[in-house]
């Protein structure tokens, strides 16, 4: 038996490049904001789960939660550090959720904080320099950058569905328009199809403005039992669904950093995320048609078109029409990334999935100043991480 | 002939083999469920395959271009290439359920088309002061390959 879990507070440090702030400081700023939002203070917190497959600094390679409590609150709380690459924030949330749902803890925080290196994300240290590590192989054998994988998917989509350069560009235009009202976003100016197509080509057909940059940022979500949620006195936001998943055998996705796929017919593309989404829906007892707002990982413009199709929101190929006809706008049938998404934030890997959940919380409370989805009652997040990690969370007002 | 082939240094050992009739990618075949993996795999990943009887195998050396991209920016330094310039990476359906990524060669960048018939080749990627010429596998147009 599990018990219901609620979001007590959400906080974020705005995304950007913050050369003068340490990763720990970004984390503390997000924590402080989340604690304030929950009307709690450090002694109330019984556990801290950190999404910690980090790019910069820290204690060892990822003891992030420990570093945070040793800096500001030595009080014996449980620290859990979870990996999961770019999906780590969702896995951390899943762990924090389970700690409370099990009845073992009442108040637990999930956090992600990241300072990213410049440029293409390089290979992390520690693996063998041979064919057993595909992240070695993809670099030495062909130099396949992350955008190359998304570009190969986008090019295939253009071939199969006739997706145009202009439609891909419109995905960026929508994300940037959404971000104009969001003070946490890094790129907050509107752009146009012409400007997107005039930006440098990185990996055909994807231009610079159609792939996500890398950013520094931090986000924290505090979860609690019903008793604490009622005490906080805010509008209740319940965790209706929450799931982590990994890939299925035969998945046709060009999975970073592999150099080949063993493909079987009938297997869902990006199955790690599709499975997480399906599990979260089952847990919440709802279907994709019930979702008012979707915060999903748009590492490229292609993702905005393809992902909702892959997860059963509508049939393959319809994404172009949905986008072109305003159905994915903030006031459309399915608002996608009212925050502005990765395309407007730049990715701060482990922090990104936590930020998605912060955003859903603000949307469901009606606090998404400048980018509020009208009458948002059910929100979903979806994220993908290296190592075939998928995560999805459904929040309900 | 064989002496020349033996002298070839690959970007990574165990990736491909150069036979007198041409290069082949080295993969793993699960004899129990007839599944092929590239590069060589530790085990069979099919969850319904209990036996997982794996063996080394050579992949088909011809395929069809499923998709591609052109890398306009130089990748991080782990990738080395003499006289760097934008180049294409393709996704090639080798049949047998395996789709492999690799650099494309012998094709002007503006002539690449999904559906092209390609064959595997091995070319020098860069010359290292100590190791000499270091090669990688690429895919070239089938027609050009036949003429060579």
Interface residues (C-beta under 8 A of the other chain):
Chain A: X119 X120 X122 X123 X130 X131 X132 X134 X136 X137 X138 X139 X140 X141 X142 X143 X144 X145 X147 X148 X151 X152 X153 X155 X156 X159 X200 X201 X202 X203 X204 X205 X206 X249 X252 X254 X259 X260 X261 X262 X263 X264
Chain B: X11 X12 X13 X14 X15 X35 X36 X37 X38 X39 X40 X42 X45 X46 X47 X48 X66 X67 X68 X69 X70 X71 X72 X73 X75 X76 X78 X79 X80 X81 X89 X91 X97 X98 X99 X100 X101 X102 X103 X114 X136 X137
